[in-house]
Amino acid sequence: MSDYHSIIARAVSKLSTNTVEVRQELYDHARATLARQLEQDPARIKPERRALEKAIRQVELRTALNMKQFNRTPASTALLIASRWWGCVEGPVKCQGGP
């Protein structure tokens, strides 16, 4: 399994414009790329997608906390953004502990 966290975190850190919309485009591109790469290996799709989504949630949480720290956006907005990614691949769920 790939180290998606490092890949996603590095890509986000290199964005010239780091907004929610731009990051969403990046994440959508990563999802599409993963789906294309694993078309021929359906057994790996679900675990790899979960690993990718976990990495995205972790990067979004870190980004939200950094935004709060640097006062780029209100804390409630930053946490709302991060909470969107706090859940399973099938959709958002209530936060129950950590990522």
C-alpha positions in Angstrom: 0.0 0.0 0.0 1.3 3.4 -0.9 2.2 6.2 1.6 -0.7 8.4 0.6 -0.3 10.8 3.5 3.2 11.8 2.4 2.0 12.1 -1.2 -1.1 14.2 -0.4 0.7 16.4 2.2 3.5 17.2 -0.2 1.1 18.0 -3.0 -1.0 20.3 -0.7 2.2 22.0 0.5 3.2 22.9 -3.1 -0.2 24.4 -4.0 0.3 28.1 -5.0 -3.3 28.8 -3.9 -4.3 26.7 -0.9 -8.1 27.0 -0.7 -10.7 24.4 0.0 -11.7 24.4 -3.6 -8.2 23.9 -4.9 -7.5 21.1 -2.4 -10.8 19.4 -3.4 -9.6 19.4 -7.0 -6.4 17.9 -5.9 -8.2 15.2 -3.9 -10.6 14.4 -6.8 -7.6 14.1 -9.1 -5.9 11.7 -6.7 -9.1 9.6 -6.4 -9.5 9.4 -10.1 -5.9 8.4 -10.6 -6.2 5.7 -8.0 -9.3 4.3 -9.6 -7.6 4.2 -13.0 -4.6 2.5 -11.7 -6.6 -0.2 -9.9 -9.2 -0.9 -12.5 -7.6 -4.2 -13.3 -7.2 -5.2 -9.6 -10.7 -4.8 -8.0 -9.7 -6.6 -4.8 -7.3 -3.7 -4.0 -9.7 -0.8 -4.7 -11.5 -0.7 -1.3 -8.4 -0.9 1.0 -6.4 1.5 -1.2 -9.3 3.9 -1.3 -9.7 3.8 2.5 -6.0 4.5 2.9 -6.3 7.5 0.5 -9.3 8.9 2.2 -7.6 8.5 5.6 -4.6 10.5 4.3 -6.9 13.2 2.9 -8.7 13.5 6.3 -5.4 13.8 8.1 -4.1 16.4 5.8 -7.4 18.4 5.9 -7.4 18.2 9.7 -3.8 19.5 9.8 -4.6 22.2 7.3 -7.6 23.3 9.3 -5.6 23.5 12.5 -2.9 25.5 10.7 -5.5 27.8 9.3 -6.9 28.3 12.9 -3.4 28.9 14.2 -2.6 31.5 11.6 -6.1 33.0 11.8 -6.8 32.6 8.1 -10.3 31.5 8.8 -12.5 31.2 12.0 -11.9 28.0 14.0 -15.4 26.9 13.4 -15.0 27.1 9.7 -11.7 25.3 9.7 -13.1 22.5 11.9 -16.1 22.2 9.7 -13.9 21.8 6.6 -11.9 19.1 8.4 -14.9 17.3 9.7 -16.2 16.8 6.1 -13.4 14.3 5.7 -13.8 12.6 9.1 -15.6 9.5 8.1 -15.6 6.5 5.9 -15.2 6.2 2.2 -18.9 5.8 1.7 -19.7 9.2 3.2 -19.4 11.3 6.3 -20.2 9.9 9.7 -20.1 11.3 13.2 -16.7 11.8 14.7 -15.9 9.0 17.2 -12.4 9.5 18.4 -9.6 10.0 16.0 -8.8 9.4 12.3 
